[in-house]
Amino acid sequence: MSTLEQRIADNVARVRQTIADAAARSGRRAEDVTLVAVSKYVGQAEIEALLAAGCYDLGESRPQDLWHKAEQFADRPVRWHMIGHLQRNKARRTLPLVTLLHAGDSWRLLEAAAQHLQAGGQMLDVLIEVNVSGDATKTGLDSDEIEPLLPQIARLPSLRVCGLMAMARWGGTLDEARGDFVRLRNLRDRLAECCPPEIALTHLSMGMSGDFEVAIEEGATLVRVGSALFEGAEP
Ligand SMILES: *Cc1c(COP(=O)(O)O)cnc(C)c1O
């Protein structure tokens, strides 16, 4: 094994152990939490190392990078997660490559995505992104915008809405991050009670390198971890 491969394998093992411990603290199993390895910072060699370490759920935040990497790894069983904002004019090319769209961040995007998916005969799992912290710089729907949209969203063809996604406030403490994650979980619990049957709010995508432990304690089912996987393996 090269040093790069070894470092990344060690980092993956450490992150997986942290995930398992945090899942146990929240009364769940390690398998109940999916590690989405965010590959947006890295190239082919690091991605090869992630695959060698058993990480096949990979997250990208820019559509062009996702297109490029999906082509590079077309012969490997990678599940690509689109974790960043998807401009509507990039949806047609991006959606067929993706396993889960985390950033369903506007009605207009969801509507456009449904059109493209229906035309392509594809079903896709989608999360609704929520601006839980109220940061002006953050994307996502405001918490109180979602409930009135649910009936409309439920009628969109070809989309399976299966949960919510959020980022903790920028530059906040761990306690503030926990508060943001609790807000997302509470919102999910509240919406689940009035949700049309077409929509299941099973998943919570929350937690990044600095706060994924806390996110799992508060119920994350998907964590999006980038930099912690590449420590000591910077290009
Ligand atoms: C980059 C990114 C991550 C990963 O961030 P790290 O702090 O490097 O783990 C997670 N989620 C989103 C939406 C991102 O853009």
Ligand as a Chemical Component Dictionary entry (heavy atoms), coordinates in Angstrom:
data_LIG
# 
_chem_comp.id                   LIG 
_chem_comp.type                 NON-POLYMER 
_chem_comp.pdbx_formal_charge   0 
_chem_comp.three_letter_code    LIG 
# 
loop_
_chem_comp_atom.comp_id 
_chem_comp_atom.atom_id 
_chem_comp_atom.alt_atom_id 
_chem_comp_atom.type_symbol 
_chem_comp_atom.charge 
_chem_comp_atom.model_Cartn_x 
_chem_comp_atom.model_Cartn_y 
_chem_comp_atom.model_Cartn_z 
_chem_comp_atom.pdbx_ordinal 
LIG C1 C1 C 0 -17.774 20.061 1.668 1  
LIG C2 C2 C 0 -19.053 19.641 2.253 2  
LIG C3 C3 C 0 -19.073 18.682 3.279 3  
LIG C4 C4 C 0 -17.820 18.082 3.884 4  
LIG O1 O1 O 0 -17.171 19.013 4.676 5  
LIG P1 P1 P 0 -15.939 18.611 5.636 6  
LIG O2 O2 O 0 -15.983 19.635 6.691 7  
LIG O3 O3 O 0 -14.728 18.673 4.795 8  
LIG O4 O4 O 0 -16.210 17.252 6.158 9  
LIG C5 C5 C 0 -20.311 18.286 3.760 10 
LIG N1 N1 N 0 -21.461 18.785 3.273 11 
LIG C6 C6 C 0 -21.485 19.708 2.280 12 
LIG C7 C7 C 0 -22.792 20.213 1.790 13 
LIG C8 C8 C 0 -20.285 20.171 1.747 14 
LIG O5 O5 O 0 -20.310 21.092 0.775 15 
# 
loop_
_chem_comp_bond.comp_id 
_chem_comp_bond.atom_id_1 
_chem_comp_bond.atom_id_2 
_chem_comp_bond.value_order 
_chem_comp_bond.pdbx_ordinal 
LIG C1 C2 SING 1  
LIG C2 C3 SING 2  
LIG C2 C8 DOUB 3  
LIG C3 C4 SING 4  
LIG C3 C5 DOUB 5  
LIG C4 O1 SING 6  
LIG O1 P1 SING 7  
LIG P1 O2 DOUB 8  
LIG P1 O3 SING 9  
LIG P1 O4 SING 10 
LIG C5 N1 SING 11 
LIG N1 C6 DOUB 12 
LIG C6 C7 SING 13 
LIG C6 C8 SING 14 
LIG C8 O5 SING 15 
# 
